[in-house]
Amino acid sequence: MTVKVFGHKNPDTDTITSAIVAAIIERELGKEATAYRLGDLNKETEYALNYFNVETPELLDSVNSDDEVMLVDHNEFQQSADGIDKATIISVIDHHRVANFETNAPLYFRAEPVGCTATILNKICKENNVTVTKEMAGLMMSAIISDTLLLKSPTTTTEDEEALHELATIADVNYDHYGLEMLKAGASTKDKSTQALITGDAKTFEMGDNSVRIAQVNVVDLNELFERKEEIVDEIKKESDREKYDLFILVVTDILASDSRVIAIGENNKVIERAFDVALDDNEALLTGVVSRKKQVVPNIEKAFQSLYE
């Protein structure tokens, strides 16, 4: 049986490239495996795949009880493929928290506190004597650049830095120049619809009794996006009503200044003030030095929600 390898919904560069590389590793180890995606590519990921001449994985709508799957860059079921609770999960490679995850059979589960799934995959290649090709190195390098914002994110570890230098050498690429161009490719918002802006990189988190949707957009010009604030807020309200989110947070990250401005819409949006010691002004606030959803945004909001009920 061919194992289906995929990352989370609303895929980012780490999710797509890690699925591709993980499937290659599985095949090198003698197993049948195919990489899939659970949504459309963003411009940043397209840039990376085109640069290294790698085909886009096929779109996967759902999985069922007949499927064996491998999850990369996620483990929470609400972020995964429809039907994931019915499929046989044989492996997970991730760098996020473990939540809302349960299986009926043993599996290989590897979650490490690093900045990127690709950093773990690079180690797996070494552990299993799998040769890293130029294309594999380029994809993993792209993922690390994306998830660590060129090593500027607080999620960055020494392992990520070492992996990036090593992979850039194999790929024969100046990672500073390439990385900036790749990030810029995904940073323009002019040609993106409001729907694409709030769903392109969005994840749902269950925080107590609250369903919290947190979307993130990387930009090089905050004003370019906030000129459209009114229509963005309208779209957020429609999305929240449709999907029953209690709180919807859009994190707009300036990749050059390493700051973020958030828009928080929902009954409990004041939790942002408690989480970051800021004051909301017309549902928005500047979060100085905040760039990481995983390490800075989600944990702070979770703690703030917990404190509301203490």
N, C-alpha and C positions, 0 to 999 in steps of 0.2 A: 504493500500500500504506500502511495506517495504521501508524505507528510506535508501539510499546508503550513507555510511559515508566514506570519504576518505580525505587524505592529498594531497600534491603536487607531481608532477612528480619527478623522481629521488629521491625516498623517503629516508629520514634519520630516525633516531631512534624516534625523537619526532613525526614525521608524522605518522609512523606506529603504535606506541603505543598509540598515542592520538586517532587515528581512532578506535582502539580496545576498549579503555576505554570509549570514547564518545558513541559508539554503546551500550555498556553495560549499561551506564547511561540512555540512551533513553529507553532501554528495561525495566529497573527498574522503569521507570516513565510510563510504560504502552504502549509504542509505539513499533512498529516493526522496527528494524534497524539492518543492517549488515555492518560490516567493510570490506573495500576493500583496495587494494594498486594499485598504478599507475606505478609500475616498480619493478625491482628485489630488494631484500634486500641486504644491505651491510653486511660485516662480523660483524660489531659492533652490528647491530640490530639482526642478527642471534644469536649472543652470548646472548643477553638479552632474546629473546623469548625462546631459549633453556634452559637457566638457570631457568626460571620460568615456563617452560613446557606449553607454550602458542602456539597455532597453528598459522601458517602464514595466513594472510588474502588472499582471492582469488584475482587474478589479474583482473582488470577492464580495458577494452580496450577503451570504450567510453560511453557517456550517451546521452539521447535524450529527446524529449519533453514529453515522458511518464514517465520520472523519477523524483522523489523527492529526493533531495540530501542535505547532510550536509557537509560543508567544514570545515576541521580542519587544523591548521598550515599554512594557506595560504588564499588569497582571489583574487589575481591577475589571470585573466583568462588565460594568456599565460602559467601559471604554473600549471593549473588545467587539468581536464580530457577533452579530445576531445569532442566537442558538449556541453560544459558547458553553452554556451550562449542560448541553447535551453531548458535545464532542468529547473525545478522549484527548486530554492535554498531556503530552508526553514530555514536554520540556518548556521551561521559562528562562529567558535571559533578560535581566532587567536592572535598572538602577534607581527605581522609585520605591516608595513605601509599599508595603504589602497590606492590601485591604480588600475586603469583599471577594475573597478567593477561597475556593474549596473544590477538591476533586474526590472522585470515588476510587482512585487507584494511585499507587506511588508514581512519582515522576522525578525528573531531574530539574531542580529549582535552584537557580543561581542569581542572587540579587546582591550587588555590591554598591557601597557608598562612593561611587565615582560620578563624574560629571556627564558621562555618556555611555550608552550601551556598547558603542563601537570599541571603547577602551577595553571592555570585558572580552569582546569577540577577538580582539587582537591578542589577548592573553591566551584564549582558547586555541588559536592557531598555533602559538608557540608550544603549548602543552601537548598538542596532538601532531606536531611536526607537519602542519599544513602550510605549504608555501603561499605567502601573500603576494599575489600578482600586483602589477602596477594599478590595474583597475580596482581591485579590492582595496589597496592602500588608499587610492584616491577617494573611494566612497567612505571608508572609515575616517579618513582625515576630514572630509567634508562634514561628517556627522559631529565630530568633536568640535570643529570650528563653530558649527551651528548651535550646539547645546551649551557651549561655554562662552559664546560671543567672543571668539578669538582669545580665549583664556582670560577674559575679563570678569566672567561671572563668578560669584562666590561658591558656586558648585564645583569649580575647577579644583582638581587634586593634582598632586605631583605625578600620579600615574597617567592622568590625561595629558599633561605637558610632555612627559617622556614619550607617550604613544604618538602624539602629534608630530614631534620632531622625527621620530623613527619612520612613521608612515609617509611624511612629506619627502623624506630622502628616497624611499622606495618609489613613490609616485613621481619623483623628480620635479617637484613643484615648490615654488616659493610660497609658503603657506600664508604669510602676511598679505602679500599682494593678492593671491587667489582668494583668500578668505574675505577680504574687504569687498572684492568684486562680487563674490557669491552672496554675502550678506546684503549688499546694496541691491542685488537683483531681486531679492525678496522684500525689500523695504519700501518700494514705491507703492502708494495707495491710490494713486490717481485713477488707475484703470480697474480698481476693485469695487464691486458692488458692496452696499452696506451689509447684505447678507453674508458675503464672502469675508468681510472684515470681522464679523462677530462669530463666525463658525469655522474659519480657516484653521485655527489652532486653538480649539476649545475642549475642555474636559469637565466632566461632572464629578462632584465630590459630595458624598453624604456626610454632613456634619451635624451629628445629633439627629433631630427631626427635620433638618433643613437640607433641601437639594440646592447645592450651590454650583453654578456654572461659572467657570473662570476661563476667559478667552484672553489670548495674548497676541499682540501685533508688534512686530519690530519695525521701526521707522528711522529715517535720518532727518525727518522734518516733522516735528509734532504739530505745527500749525497746519500743515497740509491735511492732516486727518481731522483736527478739531474744528476746522472750518465747516465740517459736515456733521458736527455734533448733534444737531437737532434731528436729522434723519437717522443717525445712528441710534440715538435714544429711542426713537419711535420703533425701530427695527428690533431693538433689545426687548422692548415691552411686548411686541407681538410674539417674539420667540419664547419669552418667559410664559406668556399666557398659553401658548400652544403646547409647550413641553412641561408646564407646571413647575418652573424653577422658582424657589423662594427668594433667591438672590442671584443676580447676574452681574459679574464684575468683568469689565474690559480693561486689561492692562496694556497700555500703549508705551512701549519701551524705546527710548532714544538710544540706539546702539553706539552712538558717538559720545554722548554725554554720560552714559551709564546711569540714567535716571528713568523713572516711569511716571506717567500720569494715568490715574484710574478714573473710570466712570463706573459708579455702583448704583444699580437700579433694583429696588426691592424693598419689602417691608422692613428688613433688618439691615439696611445699608449703613446705618450708623455704626455697625460692627467694624467698619473700616477705620473709623476714628479711634476706637479702642485698640485695634490691632496695630496701628502705625503711629498713634499719637499725633494725628493731624485733624484738621477741621474740614469737613466737606463743604464745598461752595458750589451750589447748583449741581449736586450729585457727583462732583469730581474733586480730586486732590492730587497734589504732587508728592510722590514718594521718592525722596532723594536717596540715591545709591541703591535703589531696589531694581533688580533686573531679572531675578530668578523666581519663576512661579513655584518651582519645586521646593527650594530652600528658604525663600523669604516670604512669599505671598501665602501659600497654602498653610504652612505651620502657624504663622501669625494669626490668620483668620480662624483657624481651628481653636487656638488658645483663647481668642477673643470670644468665640461662641461659648466655649466651656465656662468662661468667667461670668457670662450673662446668667447662667443657671446655678451658680454657686451661692 
